[in-house]
Amino acid sequence: MRRVFSVVALAVIAAAAVIVPLPVVAIEPGPALPVPPRIKLGIPAHPVHGQLLLTAVRLSEPAAVQAVADWLDPDVELQPRPAVIPPGVRESDYIQAQQRLFRESALVAAAVGLQHAGFPVRLSGGGARVVAVIAGSPADGLLREGDVITAIDGRPVRTASDVAEAAARAVGGQRVTVTFQRGGATGTVTVPLGKVSGLGRPALGVAVDSVDPRIQLPFPVEVDQGDVAGPSAGLMMALTVYELAGGVDLAQGRTIAGTGTIDLAGNVGPVGGVREKVAAARAAKASVFVVPADEAREANDAAGDALAVKPVRTFAEAVDALSIPPVGAILSPEHS
């Protein structure tokens, strides 16, 4: 519906756009990048027979005239800048926070992949520190910058990713009890979750960073970050580590793309930008797209007949969804 307007209105917008700056962010398809070459294990790795791709979006602040063109492009989404970068947060600080989230997500992904491959992993952390509160969000006026969230609905919060995962498990309008530390004292607050613009899912409306995350792996796992930022490659990194370390052939000659956060319990969380990531997967000639279950409808709408969309809620579900039964196997009705 956003692209349905009169020619006269378009002319007015286009004319005004020449001289009026628009405070928007364009979200467009980024690359679909092979994950295995980015991961180096401290043990000999098993070969991957096929491709495992992470999908990304590109963010830009278009000039006004370009914003009109982006508005008409079905593969580009426009969002108000404050919906993407929290007000009061400098762009450089936002980018650095997203880069830290990628590194943290890579460590969590390595832990999940290695655990499922049978390797011992020790996990701990000190909570999630609030670094910004989005104005008008559910948490506005309830949580403050500097608060350290330690639990949501009684479930421990060990890292920043636990906050997003806890919110993703809820439904819009649901109230959650947030336990936090402020100035040496412990407090609790009830937050009615709502959709935060740009996320498309229930959220608190806070930007958080992990406090002293501690994940002890049985051997080093190095990830080449490159230009990728944010936590949404977590699922694909975990699947790749699982295949490299455990020798389970998930790809089986296919080109598999996907997106989704991953937490220490193996839960897969929504990410946003799914339509643009599906476009990236299509451009890379992927045949399968793994997506958080809450965003499956959007992925299916964007994929059409080009991709087999596999909605998952956990890492174990993702492994099961990608497994191809042997030839001649008898399938149960729910898998037929």
SVG drawing of the C-alpha trace seen along z (x, -y; Angstrom):
<svg xmlns="http://www.w3.org/2000/svg" viewBox="-4 -23 48 70">
<polyline fill="none" stroke="black" stroke-width="0.4" points="0.0,0.0 2.9,-2.4 3.5,-2.8 -0.1,-3.5 -0.5,-7.3 -1.5,-9.6 0.8,-10.9 0.1,-14.4 1.1,-13.5 4.3,-11.8 5.1,-15.0 4.7,-17.1 6.8,-14.7 9.5,-14.6 9.5,-18.4 9.7,-18.9 12.4,-16.2 14.8,-18.3 15.1,-20.8 13.8,-19.1 16.1,-16.5 14.3,-13.4 15.5,-11.9 15.0,-8.3 17.1,-5.1 16.9,-2.9 17.1,0.9 18.0,2.8 19.3,6.2 22.9,6.8 25.2,9.7 24.7,13.4 28.1,14.4 29.5,17.9 30.0,18.6 32.5,21.6 35.5,19.6 35.0,17.1 35.3,19.6 38.5,21.2 38.4,23.9 41.2,24.9 40.8,28.5 40.7,30.0 37.4,29.0 35.2,31.3 34.4,30.3 31.2,28.6 29.5,30.1 27.5,27.1 27.0,23.6 25.9,22.1 25.2,18.4 24.5,15.6 22.2,12.8 22.6,9.2 20.9,5.8 22.6,2.6 21.6,-0.6 22.0,-4.0 20.7,-7.5 19.6,-8.4 19.5,-11.9 15.9,-13.1 15.5,-12.4 17.0,-8.9 14.5,-8.3 11.6,-8.7 13.2,-6.1 13.7,-3.8 10.0,-4.3 9.1,-2.8 11.5,0.1 9.8,3.3 13.1,4.6 13.9,1.4 12.3,0.5 12.3,-3.0 12.2,-3.6 12.4,-6.8 16.0,-7.2 15.0,-7.1 13.4,-3.7 16.7,-2.3 19.3,-4.3 18.0,-5.2 17.6,-9.0 20.6,-10.4 22.9,-7.7 25.6,-8.8 25.8,-6.8 29.5,-5.8 28.5,-4.5 25.5,-2.6 27.8,-1.0 30.3,0.0 27.6,1.5 26.4,3.5 29.9,4.7 30.2,5.8 26.8,7.6 28.2,9.5 31.3,10.6 29.1,11.7 26.7,13.5 29.7,15.3 30.8,16.5 27.3,17.6 26.9,19.3 30.2,21.2 29.1,22.4 25.7,23.6 27.2,25.3 29.9,27.0 27.5,28.1 25.2,29.8 28.2,31.4 29.0,33.0 31.8,30.7 31.9,29.4 31.1,25.6 30.9,23.5 28.6,20.5 28.2,17.5 27.6,13.7 26.8,10.7 23.6,9.4 22.6,6.8 23.4,3.1 21.0,0.6 22.9,-1.8 19.9,-3.7 16.1,-3.7 14.1,-4.5 11.7,-7.4 8.1,-6.3 9.0,-2.6 7.5,-0.4 10.5,-0.8 10.6,-4.6 10.2,-6.0 10.6,-2.6 14.2,-1.7 17.2,-4.0 20.5,-4.1 23.0,-2.3 20.4,0.2 21.7,3.8 18.9,6.3 19.5,9.5 16.2,11.4 13.0,11.3 10.0,13.1 12.3,14.9 14.6,16.3 18.2,15.2 19.6,12.7 23.3,13.4 24.0,11.6 22.4,8.9 21.0,11.5 19.0,12.9 16.9,9.7 15.9,9.8 15.2,13.5 12.9,13.0 11.0,10.3 10.7,12.3 9.1,15.2 6.3,12.9 3.3,11.5 2.4,7.9 0.7,6.4 2.0,9.1 3.5,7.7 6.9,9.0 8.6,8.5 12.1,7.1 14.6,7.4 17.5,4.9 20.2,3.4 20.5,-0.4 23.0,-2.1 23.8,0.9 20.1,1.7 17.9,4.3 14.5,3.4 11.7,4.8 9.4,3.2 6.5,4.5 6.8,3.6 3.9,4.0 5.6,5.2 4.8,3.5 6.1,3.4 9.0,1.1 9.1,-0.4 11.7,1.2 11.7,4.5 8.3,5.9 8.1,7.8 7.4,7.3 10.3,5.5 11.3,3.5 12.7,0.7 16.2,0.6 19.6,0.9 21.7,3.2 25.3,4.4 26.5,7.5 28.2,7.2 31.3,9.4 30.2,12.2 32.1,15.4 31.9,18.4 34.6,21.0 35.0,23.1 37.0,26.3 39.2,24.9 39.5,21.5 36.9,20.6 37.9,17.5 35.3,15.7 36.3,13.2 33.8,10.4 34.6,8.3 32.0,5.6 29.1,7.6 27.5,6.2 24.6,7.1 23.4,10.4 21.3,11.7 23.9,14.1 23.9,16.1 21.9,19.0 23.9,19.5 27.2,19.3 25.9,21.9 24.9,24.3 28.2,23.8 30.2,24.5 28.1,27.6 28.8,28.9 32.6,28.0 33.1,29.5 30.7,32.3 31.0,33.6 27.2,33.7 26.4,32.9 23.6,30.4 24.3,28.7 24.3,31.9 25.2,30.1 22.6,27.4 23.0,23.6 21.3,22.8 20.8,19.2 19.2,17.9 18.9,15.5 18.1,15.4 19.6,14.6 20.7,17.4 20.9,17.4 22.8,19.6 19.8,22.0 19.7,22.4 16.5,20.3 16.2,18.6 14.9,15.1 13.4,12.6 15.7,10.2 13.9,7.8 14.8,7.0 13.6,10.5 12.2,9.4 15.5,7.8 17.4,10.9 15.2,13.2 16.1,11.0 19.8,11.5 19.3,15.2 17.5,15.3 20.3,13.3 22.8,15.9 20.8,18.7 20.0,20.3 17.4,23.1 16.6,23.0 16.0,20.1 16.0,20.7 14.1,18.1 12.8,17.5 9.2,18.9 7.7,15.5 8.9,14.1 8.0,17.0 4.9,15.4 7.0,12.4 9.7,14.7 7.2,16.8 5.6,13.7 9.0,12.5 10.3,16.0 7.4,17.1 8.4,20.2 12.1,19.3 13.0,20.7 12.0,23.4 11.4,21.5 12.2,23.4 10.7,21.6 12.4,22.6 12.2,21.7 15.3,23.5 18.7,24.6 17.5,28.2 14.5,27.5 16.9,25.9 19.1,29.0 16.0,31.2 14.5,28.9 17.7,29.1 18.2,32.9 17.3,34.8 16.0,38.4 17.8,41.2 16.4,42.4 13.6,45.0 12.9,43.8 9.2,43.8 8.1,40.4 5.6,39.7 2.4,37.8 3.6,34.6 6.7,34.7 5.1,35.9"/>
</svg>
